[in-house]
Amino acid sequence: MNFIHCTNTKAAKKILRTKRINESYFDYEECLDYWLVRLARNTSNLPGKYYYIDPDWETALYVYWLGKGVYCFSEDNSEMASRYAKLHRHDTIINIAYDSDYSYFNLTERLDEVTALLKNEVLKHFEEKKNSDAKLLEAATAMVELLLLTIEDEFYEDPYAAAILIGLFLDFKDEEYDVVSNQFLKKNLDYYYDEYHSIRNTSKIKDISHHGELSNLARS
């Protein structure tokens, strides 16, 4: 199995020299705690694309859409990769050869299960975990309602909510996967979908090489 990673020339040189791609950092539990604190103050909207782990809210961390991992496209979505590279001014595309025996979680394909979890288990969990703290239960209720709305609009307004949904589901089910993915509704001139993958188990990366053909397309 091959995946495609978009980057710039400077980063690509380091990646190809070291045969290593740095993972995007994301701590689901810290982000969830921050979201609940924010929603306890304002239940109208999901918190933004950053979360904070210090009491003074000075250190901002980005909420990567799929959570932690190495972000990429599947080899079947080379057109998506080229379009993404052009939009984000990436001029180099890296090919990632990955072990064919890997576990895979596709959020798009399991949204029914995720929706059922939100409706039937999440609030009950917070009732027990937070000892029925009224403010935090109100925040958890708002979070569930807003996450359900996000699923309905296909992550168009709040794409980073996918990271919390994946985190919640895997946490509740006590599961881990080598690769996770989701489809996001986006718009440039017209609406379209991008499907991103995040490699969480980097130990199964077999090789990293330059994808000359797609790099040329990205630069054209």
Order of alpha helices (4+ residues) and beta strands (2+ residues): beta-alpha-alpha-beta-beta-beta-alpha-beta-beta-alpha-alpha-alpha-alpha-beta-beta-beta-alpha
